[in-house]
């Protein structure tokens, strides 16, 4: 091996080692001390209609960072939620926070697209994927050092997440079939989530009291979207949630 080639290989190995230390940034952010809020960016939803027309991704991400968010969720589904994968890199660059891609993942290619777009984590819905598929998708994401947040709403879906070896489980308090929201869903399912799994409560979280209630149930992080997006001062709204 020539001296030049040897130096290139040496530097490549050093660079890869450095990149590995930055892997799984999303899960690391959710286990820091304090209240870990995953603040969401989305333009619309089938239940709420238009939320923020043509969102200023950089401004919103910066506000969330200033408010003390641990990570940012980006809804990328383009038709029903009017999102874009391009927002992932923009939100990450503007905030310096890890970002999760929220979409309806049913094919391997969507995971590769999300990783290429800059996602630190990708949402997997246990309503759409069985335990075998979840395990396969987690293994694929592990190759890139990207986290998988497996979302569940009921016992059947939680069984799928556990069978799939999920290390991060999100409980969606909103029933996606009826759009009803109940924080008791998180409280009930938390009792069945295995120890060592990072627990994320999603939907219906509006106040610090909601956060305190779910922290008492054992949750590590709290995904908050619409209630933050509709605030005039989003940084202050995040700060109100993360206060001790």
C-alpha positions as CSV (number, residue, x, y, z in Angstrom):
1,X,0.0,0.0,0.0
2,X,1.4,3.4,-1.0
3,X,2.1,6.1,1.6
4,X,-0.7,8.3,0.1
5,X,-3.2,5.4,0.1
6,X,-2.2,4.5,3.7
7,X,-2.8,8.1,4.8
8,X,-6.2,8.2,3.1
9,X,-7.3,4.9,4.8
10,X,-6.0,6.2,8.2
11,X,-7.9,9.4,7.8
12,X,-11.0,7.6,6.6
13,X,-11.0,5.3,9.7
14,X,-10.5,8.3,12.0
15,X,-13.4,10.1,10.3
16,X,-15.7,7.1,10.6
17,X,-14.9,6.8,14.3
18,X,-15.8,10.4,14.8
19,X,-19.1,9.9,12.9
20,X,-19.9,6.9,15.0
21,X,-19.7,8.9,18.1
22,X,-22.4,11.2,16.7
23,X,-24.7,8.2,16.0
24,X,-28.0,7.7,17.7
25,X,-28.1,11.3,18.7
26,X,-31.9,11.3,19.0
27,X,-32.1,8.6,21.7
28,X,-29.2,10.3,23.5
29,X,-31.0,13.6,23.5
30,X,-34.1,12.0,25.1
31,X,-32.2,10.6,28.0
32,X,-30.6,13.8,29.2
33,X,-31.6,15.2,32.6
34,X,-34.7,17.3,32.8
35,X,-37.9,17.5,30.7
36,X,-37.2,16.4,27.1
37,X,-39.6,17.9,24.6
38,X,-39.7,16.8,21.0
39,X,-41.2,19.9,19.4
40,X,-42.9,19.3,16.1
41,X,-43.0,21.1,12.7
42,X,-45.9,20.4,10.5
43,X,-48.1,22.4,8.1
44,X,-51.4,20.6,8.4
45,X,-53.2,17.4,9.4
46,X,-56.4,15.6,8.5
47,X,-57.9,16.3,11.9
48,X,-56.8,19.9,12.3
49,X,-56.7,21.1,8.7
50,X,-54.2,23.9,8.0
51,X,-52.0,24.7,11.0
52,X,-49.1,26.8,9.6
53,X,-49.2,27.7,5.9
54,X,-45.8,27.5,4.3
55,X,-44.0,27.2,7.6
56,X,-40.7,29.1,8.1
57,X,-38.8,25.9,9.1
58,X,-35.6,27.7,10.2
59,X,-37.5,30.2,12.3
60,X,-39.6,27.6,14.0
61,X,-36.6,25.3,14.6
62,X,-34.6,28.2,16.1
63,X,-37.5,29.1,18.4
64,X,-37.7,25.5,19.6
65,X,-34.0,25.4,20.3
66,X,-34.2,28.7,22.3
67,X,-37.1,27.3,24.3
68,X,-35.1,24.3,25.4
69,X,-36.4,21.5,23.2
70,X,-34.3,18.3,23.2
71,X,-35.2,17.4,19.6
72,X,-37.4,18.3,16.7
73,X,-40.0,16.2,14.9
74,X,-40.7,17.0,11.2
75,X,-43.8,15.7,9.6
76,X,-42.7,15.0,6.0
77,X,-45.8,13.4,4.5
78,X,-46.6,15.6,1.5
79,X,-50.2,15.0,0.5
80,X,-52.3,15.0,3.7
81,X,-49.8,16.8,6.0
82,X,-48.2,19.1,3.3
83,X,-44.7,18.2,4.6
84,X,-41.4,17.7,2.9
85,X,-38.3,15.7,3.6
86,X,-36.3,18.8,2.7
87,X,-37.4,20.3,6.0
88,X,-35.3,17.7,7.9
89,X,-31.9,19.2,6.9
90,X,-33.2,22.7,7.3
91,X,-34.5,22.2,10.8
92,X,-31.3,20.4,11.8
93,X,-29.0,23.1,10.4
94,X,-31.1,25.9,12.0
95,X,-31.3,24.4,15.5
96,X,-28.4,22.0,15.9
97,X,-30.8,19.5,17.4
98,X,-31.5,15.9,16.3
99,X,-34.5,15.6,14.0
100,X,-37.0,12.7,13.5
101,X,-38.8,12.1,10.3
102,X,-42.5,11.4,10.8
103,X,-44.1,9.7,7.8
104,X,-46.1,6.6,7.0
105,X,-43.2,4.2,6.4
106,X,-44.2,1.0,4.6
107,X,-41.2,0.4,2.3
108,X,-37.4,0.1,2.9
109,X,-36.8,2.9,0.3
110,X,-38.5,5.4,2.6
111,X,-36.0,4.7,5.3
112,X,-33.1,5.2,2.9
113,X,-34.6,8.4,1.7
114,X,-35.0,9.7,5.3
115,X,-31.5,8.8,6.2
116,X,-30.2,10.5,3.1
117,X,-32.3,13.6,3.9
118,X,-30.6,14.0,7.3
119,X,-32.9,12.3,9.7
120,X,-31.5,11.4,13.1
121,X,-34.5,9.1,13.7
122,X,-37.4,7.7,11.8
123,X,-40.9,7.0,13.0
124,X,-42.2,3.5,12.5
125,X,-45.9,2.8,13.0
126,X,-46.8,-0.5,14.6
127,X,-50.3,-0.1,13.1
128,X,-48.7,-0.5,9.7
129,X,-45.8,-2.9,10.4
130,X,-45.6,-6.3,12.1
131,X,-42.9,-7.4,14.5
132,X,-40.8,-8.9,11.8
133,X,-40.9,-5.8,9.6
134,X,-40.1,-3.6,12.6
135,X,-37.1,-5.7,13.5
136,X,-35.8,-5.5,9.9
137,X,-36.3,-1.8,9.7
138,X,-34.5,-1.2,13.0
139,X,-31.6,-3.4,11.8
140,X,-31.4,-1.3,8.7
141,X,-31.4,2.0,10.6
142,X,-28.8,0.6,13.0
143,X,-26.4,0.4,10.1
144,X,-26.6,4.2,9.7
145,X,-26.6,5.0,13.5
146,X,-30.2,6.3,13.1
147,X,-32.8,5.7,15.8
148,X,-36.2,4.1,15.3
149,X,-39.1,5.5,17.3
150,X,-41.9,2.8,17.2
151,X,-45.3,4.3,17.7
152,X,-48.2,2.4,19.3
153,X,-51.7,3.2,20.4
154,X,-53.0,-0.1,21.9
155,X,-51.9,-3.4,23.4
156,X,-51.8,-5.2,20.0
157,X,-49.5,-2.6,18.5
158,X,-47.4,-2.6,21.7
159,X,-47.0,-6.3,21.4
160,X,-45.7,-5.8,17.8
161,X,-43.2,-3.1,19.0
162,X,-41.9,-5.4,21.7
163,X,-41.7,-8.3,19.3
164,X,-39.7,-6.1,16.9
165,X,-37.1,-5.2,19.5
166,X,-38.0,-1.5,19.7
167,X,-35.6,0.4,22.0
168,X,-37.7,3.6,21.7
169,X,-41.5,3.3,22.0
170,X,-43.9,6.2,21.5
171,X,-47.4,6.0,22.8
172,X,-49.8,8.1,20.6
173,X,-52.7,9.3,22.8
174,X,-54.6,10.1,19.6
175,X,-56.6,7.3,18.1
176,X,-55.8,7.7,14.4
177,X,-59.1,6.1,13.4
178,X,-61.4,8.4,15.5
179,X,-58.9,11.2,16.3
180,X,-60.0,11.1,20.0
181,X,-57.2,12.0,22.4
182,X,-56.8,10.6,25.9
183,X,-53.6,10.9,28.0
184,X,-54.7,7.8,30.0
185,X,-53.7,5.8,26.9
186,X,-50.0,6.6,27.7
187,X,-50.5,5.9,31.4
188,X,-52.0,2.5,30.8
189,X,-49.6,1.2,28.2
190,X,-46.5,2.5,30.1
191,X,-47.1,-0.3,32.6
192,X,-46.3,-2.8,29.8
193,X,-43.3,-1.2,28.2
194,X,-40.2,-3.2,29.1
195,X,-37.6,-1.6,31.4
196,X,-34.7,0.0,29.5
197,X,-36.9,1.1,26.7
198,X,-37.0,4.9,26.1
199,X,-40.6,6.0,26.5
200,X,-42.1,8.9,24.5
201,X,-45.6,10.3,25.1
202,X,-47.3,11.8,22.0
203,X,-50.3,13.9,21.3
204,X,-52.7,15.8,23.6
205,X,-49.8,17.4,25.6
206,X,-50.5,21.1,26.1
207,X,-49.4,22.2,29.6
208,X,-46.7,21.6,32.1
209,X,-49.2,19.7,34.2
210,X,-49.7,17.3,31.3
211,X,-45.9,16.8,31.2
212,X,-45.7,16.3,34.9
213,X,-48.6,13.7,34.8
214,X,-46.8,11.7,32.1
215,X,-43.4,12.0,33.7
216,X,-45.0,10.4,36.8
217,X,-46.1,7.6,34.6
218,X,-42.5,6.9,33.6
219,X,-42.1,8.7,30.3
220,X,-38.7,10.1,29.2
221,X,-39.8,12.5,26.5
222,X,-42.9,14.3,25.2
223,X,-43.7,15.0,21.6
224,X,-45.7,18.2,21.2
225,X,-46.9,19.6,18.0
226,X,-50.1,21.6,17.3
227,X,-50.2,23.4,20.7
228,X,-46.8,24.8,20.1
229,X,-47.2,25.7,16.5
230,X,-50.2,27.8,17.2
231,X,-48.4,30.0,19.8
232,X,-47.2,33.5,18.9
233,X,-44.1,32.9,21.0
234,X,-43.0,29.4,20.4
235,X,-39.8,29.6,22.4
236,X,-41.7,30.7,25.5
237,X,-44.2,27.9,24.9
238,X,-41.5,25.3,24.9
239,X,-39.8,26.9,27.9
240,X,-43.1,26.6,29.8
241,X,-43.2,22.9,29.2
242,X,-39.6,22.2,30.2
243,X,-39.6,24.2,33.4
244,X,-38.9,22.1,36.5
